[in-house]
Amino acid sequence: MIHVVVLYYLDDIAGYAATSTHAEPTLPQPDRSTPLQWLLAARIGQARILFETTALSVEWIATATGFGSATAMRARFAQTLGTSPLRYRQAFRQSQG
């Protein structure tokens, strides 16, 4: 089993954004998202790619993308995309033919 683990440190995020960790409460993103919002969006994005390109389980993808549990990922998926991870996968596959 392969585990994808990506650690984000505030100093790294600030370096990528060319800002200080002390200067601003939010990173200078085009949408002015907070670091937590940015991180959650990145996790959802990676999970979407895995649902689109693999047959990995929801539990495996939740762990690999840093959600901690399938329940937490399902809740974030519903909040962000308005659907469950499995329905997302099914809809994606149907749209691909």
PAROVEX-550286 format. One record per atom (N, C-alpha, C): residue number from 0; atom name; x, z, y. Coordinates in Angstrom, 1 decimal. Each point is the difference from the previous one (the first is absolute). Layout:
# residues N
[NUM, 'CA', [X, Z, Y]]
...
This chain:
# residues 97
[0, 'N', [0.8, 0.0, -1.2]]
[0, 'CA', [-0.8, 0.0, 1.2]]
[0, 'C', [0.9, 0.0, 1.2]]
[1, 'N', [-0.3, -0.8, 1.0]]
[1, 'CA', [0.7, -0.1, 1.2]]
[1, 'C', [-0.8, 0.8, 1.1]]
[2, 'N', [0.7, 0.8, 0.7]]
[2, 'CA', [-0.6, 0.7, 1.2]]
[2, 'C', [0.6, -0.5, 1.3]]
[3, 'N', [-0.9, -0.3, 0.9]]
[3, 'CA', [0.4, -0.5, 1.3]]
[3, 'C', [-0.1, 1.2, 0.9]]
[4, 'N', [1.1, 0.5, 0.5]]
[4, 'CA', [-0.1, 1.1, 0.9]]
[4, 'C', [0.7, -0.4, 1.3]]
[5, 'N', [-0.7, 0.2, 1.1]]
[5, 'CA', [0.6, -0.3, 1.3]]
[5, 'C', [-0.2, 1.2, 0.9]]
[6, 'N', [1.1, 0.6, 0.4]]
[6, 'CA', [0.0, 1.1, 0.9]]
[6, 'C', [0.1, -0.4, 1.4]]
[7, 'N', [-0.8, 0.5, 0.9]]
[7, 'CA', [0.0, -0.3, 1.4]]
[7, 'C', [0.4, 1.3, 0.7]]
[8, 'N', [1.1, 0.0, 0.7]]
[8, 'CA', [0.4, 1.1, 0.8]]
[8, 'C', [-0.3, -0.4, 1.5]]
[9, 'N', [-0.4, 1.0, 0.8]]
[9, 'CA', [-0.3, -0.2, 1.4]]
[9, 'C', [1.1, -0.7, 0.7]]
[10, 'N', [1.2, 0.4, -0.2]]
[10, 'CA', [1.2, -0.6, 0.6]]
[10, 'C', [0.1, -1.5, -0.3]]
[11, 'N', [-0.3, -0.4, -1.3]]
[11, 'CA', [0.0, -1.4, -0.4]]
[11, 'C', [-1.0, -0.8, 0.7]]
[12, 'N', [-1.3, 0.6, 0.0]]
[12, 'CA', [-1.1, -0.7, 0.7]]
[12, 'C', [0.4, -0.2, 1.5]]
[13, 'N', [0.5, 1.0, 0.6]]
[13, 'CA', [0.3, -0.1, 1.4]]
[13, 'C', [1.1, -1.0, 0.2]]
[14, 'N', [1.0, -0.1, -0.9]]
[14, 'CA', [1.0, -1.0, 0.1]]
[14, 'C', [-0.5, -1.4, -0.1]]
[15, 'N', [-0.9, -0.2, -0.9]]
[15, 'CA', [-0.6, -1.3, -0.2]]
[15, 'C', [-0.8, -0.4, 1.3]]
[16, 'N', [-0.6, 1.0, 0.6]]
[16, 'CA', [-0.8, -0.3, 1.2]]
[16, 'C', [0.8, 0.1, 1.3]]
[17, 'N', [1.3, 0.3, -0.2]]
[17, 'CA', [0.9, 0.0, 1.2]]
[17, 'C', [-0.5, 1.1, 1.0]]
[18, 'N', [-0.3, 1.1, -0.5]]
[18, 'CA', [-0.5, 1.1, 0.9]]
[18, 'C', [0.6, 1.3, -0.5]]
[19, 'N', [-0.2, 1.1, 0.7]]
[19, 'CA', [0.5, 1.3, -0.4]]
[19, 'C', [-1.1, 0.7, -0.7]]
[20, 'N', [0.3, 1.0, -0.8]]
[20, 'CA', [-1.0, 0.8, -0.7]]
[20, 'C', [-0.5, 1.0, 0.9]]
[21, 'N', [0.6, 0.2, 1.2]]
[21, 'CA', [-0.4, 1.1, 0.9]]
[21, 'C', [-0.7, -0.6, 1.3]]
[22, 'N', [0.1, -1.3, 0.2]]
[22, 'CA', [-0.4, -0.5, 1.3]]
[22, 'C', [-1.5, -0.2, 0.1]]
[23, 'N', [-0.7, -0.5, -1.1]]
[23, 'CA', [-1.4, -0.3, 0.0]]
[23, 'C', [-0.7, 0.5, -1.2]]
[24, 'N', [-1.3, 0.4, 0.2]]
[24, 'CA', [-0.7, 0.5, -1.1]]
[24, 'C', [-0.5, -1.0, -1.0]]
[25, 'N', [0.1, -1.3, 0.4]]
[25, 'CA', [-0.4, -1.1, -0.9]]
[25, 'C', [1.2, -1.0, 0.1]]
[26, 'N', [0.1, -0.8, -1.1]]
[26, 'CA', [1.0, -1.1, 0.0]]
[26, 'C', [-0.6, -1.2, 0.8]]
[27, 'N', [0.9, -0.7, 0.6]]
[27, 'CA', [-0.5, -1.2, 0.8]]
[27, 'C', [-0.4, -1.1, -0.9]]
[28, 'N', [-1.1, 0.1, -0.7]]
[28, 'CA', [-0.6, -1.0, -0.8]]
[28, 'C', [-1.0, -0.9, 0.9]]
[29, 'N', [-0.2, -1.2, -0.4]]
[29, 'CA', [-0.9, -0.8, 0.8]]
[29, 'C', [-1.4, 0.6, 0.1]]
[30, 'N', [-0.4, 0.7, -1.1]]
[30, 'CA', [-1.4, 0.6, 0.1]]
[30, 'C', [0.1, 1.5, 0.3]]
[31, 'N', [1.2, 0.4, 0.4]]
[31, 'CA', [0.2, 1.4, 0.4]]
[31, 'C', [-0.4, 1.0, -1.1]]
[32, 'N', [0.2, -0.3, -1.2]]
[32, 'CA', [-0.3, 0.9, -1.1]]
[32, 'C', [1.0, 1.2, 0.0]]
[33, 'N', [-0.5, 1.1, -0.6]]
[33, 'CA', [0.9, 1.1, -0.1]]
[33, 'C', [0.9, -0.2, -1.3]]
[34, 'N', [1.1, 0.7, -0.1]]
[34, 'CA', [0.8, -0.2, -1.2]]
[34, 'C', [-0.8, 0.2, -1.3]]
[35, 'N', [-0.9, 0.9, -0.1]]
[35, 'CA', [-0.8, 0.2, -1.2]]
[35, 'C', [-0.9, -1.2, -0.2]]
[36, 'N', [-0.7, -0.5, 1.0]]
[36, 'CA', [-0.8, -1.2, -0.1]]
[36, 'C', [0.8, -1.2, -0.5]]
[37, 'N', [1.2, -0.1, 0.5]]
[37, 'CA', [0.9, -1.1, -0.4]]
[37, 'C', [0.4, 0.1, -1.4]]
[38, 'N', [0.3, 1.3, -0.4]]
[38, 'CA', [0.4, 0.2, -1.4]]
[38, 'C', [-1.2, -0.3, -1.0]]
[39, 'N', [-1.2, 0.5, 0.3]]
[39, 'CA', [-1.1, -0.3, -0.8]]
[39, 'C', [-0.3, -1.5, -0.1]]
[40, 'N', [0.1, -0.7, 1.1]]
[40, 'CA', [-0.2, -1.4, 0.0]]
[40, 'C', [1.0, -0.7, -0.9]]
[41, 'N', [1.3, 0.4, 0.1]]
[41, 'CA', [1.0, -0.5, -0.9]]
[41, 'C', [-0.3, 0.2, -1.5]]
[42, 'N', [-0.5, 1.2, -0.3]]
[42, 'CA', [-0.3, 0.4, -1.3]]
[42, 'C', [-1.2, -0.9, -0.5]]
[43, 'N', [-1.0, -0.1, 0.8]]
[43, 'CA', [-1.1, -0.9, -0.4]]
[43, 'C', [0.4, -1.4, -0.2]]
[44, 'N', [0.9, -0.5, 0.9]]
[44, 'CA', [0.5, -1.4, -0.1]]
[44, 'C', [0.7, -0.2, -1.3]]
[45, 'N', [0.9, 1.0, -0.4]]
[45, 'CA', [0.7, -0.2, -1.3]]
[45, 'C', [-0.9, 0.1, -1.2]]
[46, 'N', [-1.0, 0.9, 0.1]]
[46, 'CA', [-0.9, 0.1, -1.1]]
[46, 'C', [-0.8, -1.3, -0.1]]
[47, 'N', [-0.4, -0.6, 1.1]]
[47, 'CA', [-0.8, -1.2, -0.1]]
[47, 'C', [0.9, -1.1, -0.7]]
[48, 'N', [1.2, -0.1, 0.3]]
[48, 'CA', [0.9, -1.0, -0.7]]
[48, 'C', [0.1, 0.3, -1.5]]
[49, 'N', [0.1, 1.3, -0.3]]
[49, 'CA', [0.0, 0.3, -1.5]]
[49, 'C', [-1.3, -0.3, -0.7]]
[50, 'N', [-1.1, 0.3, 0.7]]
[50, 'CA', [-1.3, -0.4, -0.6]]
[50, 'C', [-0.2, -1.5, -0.1]]
[51, 'N', [0.5, -0.7, 0.9]]
[51, 'CA', [-0.1, -1.5, 0.0]]
[51, 'C', [0.9, -0.6, -1.1]]
[52, 'N', [1.2, 0.6, -0.2]]
[52, 'CA', [1.0, -0.7, -0.8]]
[52, 'C', [0.3, 0.6, -1.4]]
[53, 'N', [-0.6, 1.2, -0.3]]
[53, 'CA', [0.3, 0.6, -1.3]]
[53, 'C', [-1.3, 0.5, -0.6]]
[54, 'N', [0.1, 0.5, -1.2]]
[54, 'CA', [-1.1, 0.6, -0.7]]
[54, 'C', [0.2, 1.5, -0.2]]
[55, 'N', [0.9, 0.6, 0.9]]
[55, 'CA', [0.3, 1.4, -0.1]]
[55, 'C', [-1.2, 0.8, 0.3]]
[56, 'N', [0.0, 1.2, -0.6]]
[56, 'CA', [-1.2, 0.9, 0.2]]
[56, 'C', [0.0, 0.6, 1.4]]
[57, 'N', [-1.2, 0.4, 0.4]]
[57, 'CA', [-0.2, 0.7, 1.3]]
[57, 'C', [0.9, 1.2, 0.1]]
[58, 'N', [0.1, 0.8, -1.0]]
[58, 'CA', [0.8, 1.2, 0.0]]
[58, 'C', [1.5, -0.4, 0.2]]
[59, 'N', [0.5, -1.0, -0.6]]
[59, 'CA', [1.4, -0.4, 0.1]]
[59, 'C', [0.2, -0.5, 1.4]]
[60, 'N', [-0.8, -0.8, 0.6]]
[60, 'CA', [0.1, -0.6, 1.3]]
[60, 'C', [0.0, 1.1, 1.0]]
[61, 'N', [-1.0, 1.0, -0.2]]
[61, 'CA', [-0.1, 1.1, 1.0]]
[61, 'C', [1.3, 0.8, 0.0]]
[62, 'N', [0.6, 0.3, -1.1]]
[62, 'CA', [1.3, 0.7, 0.0]]
[62, 'C', [1.1, -0.8, 0.6]]
[63, 'N', [0.1, -1.3, -0.4]]
[63, 'CA', [1.1, -0.9, 0.5]]
[63, 'C', [-0.1, -0.2, 1.5]]
[64, 'N', [-1.1, 0.1, 0.6]]
[64, 'CA', [-0.1, -0.3, 1.4]]
[64, 'C', [-0.1, 1.3, 0.8]]
[65, 'N', [0.1, 1.1, -0.6]]
[65, 'CA', [0.2, 1.3, 0.7]]
[65, 'C', [-1.3, 0.7, 0.4]]
[66, 'N', [-1.1, -0.4, -0.6]]
[66, 'CA', [-1.3, 0.7, 0.3]]
[66, 'C', [-0.1, 1.4, -0.7]]
[67, 'N', [0.8, 0.2, -1.0]]
[67, 'CA', [-0.1, 1.3, -0.7]]
[67, 'C', [-1.0, 0.1, -1.1]]
[68, 'N', [-1.2, -0.7, 0.2]]
[68, 'CA', [-1.0, 0.0, -1.1]]
[68, 'C', [-0.9, -1.2, 0.2]]
[69, 'N', [-0.6, -0.4, -1.1]]
[69, 'CA', [-0.9, -1.1, 0.0]]
[69, 'C', [-1.2, 0.3, 0.9]]
[70, 'N', [-0.4, 1.3, 0.0]]
[70, 'CA', [-1.2, 0.4, 0.8]]
[70, 'C', [0.3, -0.2, 1.5]]
[71, 'N', [1.2, 0.4, 0.4]]
[71, 'CA', [0.4, -0.2, 1.4]]
[71, 'C', [0.1, -1.5, 0.4]]
[72, 'N', [0.5, -0.8, -0.9]]
[72, 'CA', [0.1, -1.4, 0.3]]
[72, 'C', [-1.4, -0.6, 0.1]]
[73, 'N', [-0.9, 0.3, -0.9]]
[73, 'CA', [-1.3, -0.5, 0.0]]
[73, 'C', [-0.7, 0.3, 1.3]]
[74, 'N', [0.1, 1.3, 0.4]]
[74, 'CA', [-0.6, 0.4, 1.3]]
[74, 'C', [0.6, -0.8, 1.2]]
[75, 'N', [1.3, -0.2, 0.0]]
[75, 'CA', [0.6, -0.8, 1.1]]
[75, 'C', [-0.4, -1.5, -0.1]]
[76, 'N', [-0.1, -0.5, -1.2]]
[76, 'CA', [-0.5, -1.4, -0.1]]
[76, 'C', [-1.4, -0.2, 0.5]]
[77, 'N', [-0.9, 1.0, -0.4]]
[77, 'CA', [-1.3, -0.1, 0.5]]
[77, 'C', [-0.1, 0.1, 1.5]]
[78, 'N', [0.8, 0.9, 0.6]]
[78, 'CA', [-0.1, 0.2, 1.4]]
[78, 'C', [0.6, -1.2, 0.7]]
[79, 'N', [1.1, -0.6, -0.5]]
[79, 'CA', [0.7, -1.1, 0.7]]
[79, 'C', [-0.6, -1.3, -0.3]]
[80, 'N', [-0.4, -0.3, -1.2]]
[80, 'CA', [-0.4, -1.3, -0.5]]
[80, 'C', [-1.5, -0.1, -0.3]]
[81, 'N', [-0.6, 1.1, -0.1]]
[81, 'CA', [-1.4, 0.0, -0.3]]
[81, 'C', [-0.4, -0.3, -1.5]]
[82, 'N', [1.0, 0.2, -0.8]]
[82, 'CA', [-0.2, -0.3, -1.5]]
[82, 'C', [0.9, 0.8, -0.8]]
[83, 'N', [-0.2, 0.0, -1.3]]
[83, 'CA', [0.9, 0.8, -0.9]]
[83, 'C', [1.2, -0.9, -0.4]]
[84, 'N', [1.0, 0.6, -0.5]]
[84, 'CA', [1.2, -0.9, -0.4]]
[84, 'C', [-0.4, -1.0, -1.1]]
[85, 'N', [-0.8, 0.4, -1.0]]
[85, 'CA', [-0.4, -0.9, -1.1]]
[85, 'C', [-0.9, -1.1, 0.5]]
[86, 'N', [-0.9, 0.3, 0.9]]
[86, 'CA', [-0.8, -1.1, 0.6]]
[86, 'C', [0.8, -0.9, 0.9]]
[87, 'N', [1.0, 0.6, 0.7]]
[87, 'CA', [0.9, -0.9, 0.7]]
[87, 'C', [0.7, -1.0, -0.9]]
[88, 'N', [0.5, 0.5, -1.1]]
[88, 'CA', [0.8, -0.8, -1.0]]
[88, 'C', [-1.0, -1.1, -0.5]]
[89, 'N', [-1.2, 0.4, -0.4]]
[89, 'CA', [-0.9, -1.0, -0.5]]
[89, 'C', [-0.4, -1.1, 1.0]]
[90, 'N', [-0.2, 0.5, 1.2]]
[90, 'CA', [-0.4, -1.0, 1.1]]
[90, 'C', [1.2, -0.9, 0.3]]
[91, 'N', [1.2, 0.5, 0.0]]
[91, 'CA', [1.2, -0.9, 0.2]]
[91, 'C', [0.1, -1.0, -1.1]]
[92, 'N', [-0.1, 0.4, -1.2]]
[92, 'CA', [0.1, -0.9, -1.2]]
[92, 'C', [-1.1, -1.1, 0.0]]
[93, 'N', [-1.2, 0.4, 0.4]]
[93, 'CA', [-1.1, -1.0, 0.1]]
[93, 'C', [0.3, -1.0, 1.1]]
[94, 'N', [0.6, 0.5, 1.1]]
[94, 'CA', [0.2, -1.0, 1.1]]
[94, 'C', [1.2, -0.9, -0.4]]
[95, 'N', [0.8, 0.3, -0.9]]
[95, 'CA', [1.1, -0.8, -0.4]]
[95, 'C', [-0.4, -1.0, -1.1]]
[96, 'N', [-1.2, 0.1, -0.5]]
[96, 'CA', [-0.5, -1.1, -0.9]]
[96, 'C', [0.1, 0.4, -1.4]]
